[in-house]
Structure formats: C-alpha cells, structure tokens
C-alpha cells in the first residue's frame, strides 16, 4: 500500500500520528475523554449514518445476499440500525446482537422486531475484552460491519469468532479501506475537519485509537485464521485497496 512510501508529515494527517501514539487508547488522555463523552455517538450519527458517510457504509451491505440465513443462528457484533437487513433473503432462526452500549442494543432490537425476526440481545462488558460470552460452536454466522478495524486485540477476537462459530460457519461483513490513499484523503477532507472544528481535539491521535488496524492487515489475519470464500473491494473492485473505500467479505471457519 502507498502509505509505506508517503512522507510522514503527510502520512500522519491521512492515517494518524502512529509513531507517536500507540494503538491502545490512553484512558486518561483529555482528548480521548472528550471523544468518548461528547464526540463518539454524535460523530457516527452525523457522519456515518447520513450523507456521503452512509453511502460509503452501504457499499459493503450487498454481500449479505450471498449468504443463506434460512433457520440459521446469527450473531452480529455492533449492529447499529442493521441497515443491511434488506439484503437478507431468508429469515434466520435467531438473530442475536451484541454491543457494549445498551442504547445501541435497544435500537437494534427495535429494528429486528419491526422486521418480525426472532431476536436476542447481549450487553458486552468492555473490561473483559476480547471474551465473548457465548458457548462454543454456538452460531452458524457472525456478521461484522465496520468493527474489525476497531479491535486492538484483533487476533484474540478472531480466535473468539472461531470458538463460537460452528464448523463451516461463516464470518460475513465489511471493513473500511483504512490505510488506503482514498480513505485517508476522504477522511482528511471531511471527518478530520469536522472533529477538530466541533470538539477541538487532536483527531490524528484519536484515529490511531479508533482504527488501530489497516485493511490489508485485517485481510491478512482473516486469511490466516479462516478460509476465504469471497472478497470484493468497492467501488472500484478492479483496483487495489488504495483506490477503494470499503471491502466486503465472506470467510469460512475451517
């Protein structure tokens, strides 16, 4: 990826000041506290759920139509408003959602109930990362949209996914092309400015903690721990990661 050859004075503005800040958040950092208390929820509602942010997120959603959900047990990590639900062609037996925030789970549950889908919710304890409170081989499918880039314990979470998936079970979802040129430039021109203007915090610091994993790193880890069934870059699938915004995928538990 081109980020390896770009001068660091430019790099840090596109992908964060990663020489200075570790991928693990400093919980006592004043910018991080402002981000969690005032910025996080507002930011995602105002930049990711409407306008160009919503369009970018939706690019990966059609991958859902490639999977048979009929009478399957589903777990979704960080589901939000489950905007990909319209691509699901068959109803699962149970659709469980998990998140670290109660209000997010309530929102997800309402969406599933309105769709007439049998569902359950699990509130995750963020202090027990990366443990997922589910029994072994419990799910046929795990859905994960725009979450893997956030896990600074990615290897451990993927092992948890393997543990709770049935043999042959699938991991389905999408990630932003973090670390790519198009993604970095897009953020520099939009959300980076938005965050600084509204909250007066150092987003070059926050992004290191919010998105510790680049897309090529995530894909490499997935290939090592799962069997790749499908991977597509969007919107220009014939071009490399640097010129795309999101990747959608289906991986199988061996």
Buried (B, 14 or more C-beta within 10 A) or exposed (E): BBBEEBEEEEBBBBBBBBEEBEBEBEEEBEBBBBBEEEBBEEBBEBBBEEEEBEEBBBBBBBBBEBBEBEEBBBBBBBBBEBBBBEBBEEBBEBBBBBBEBEEBBEBBBEBBEEBEBEBBBEEBEEEEBBEBEBEEBBBBBBBBBBBBBBBBBBEEBBEBBBBBBBEEBBBBBBBBBBBBBBBBEBBBEBBBEBBBEEBEBBBBBBBBBBBBBBBBBBBEBBEEBBEEBBBBBBEEEEEBBBBBBBBBBBBBBE
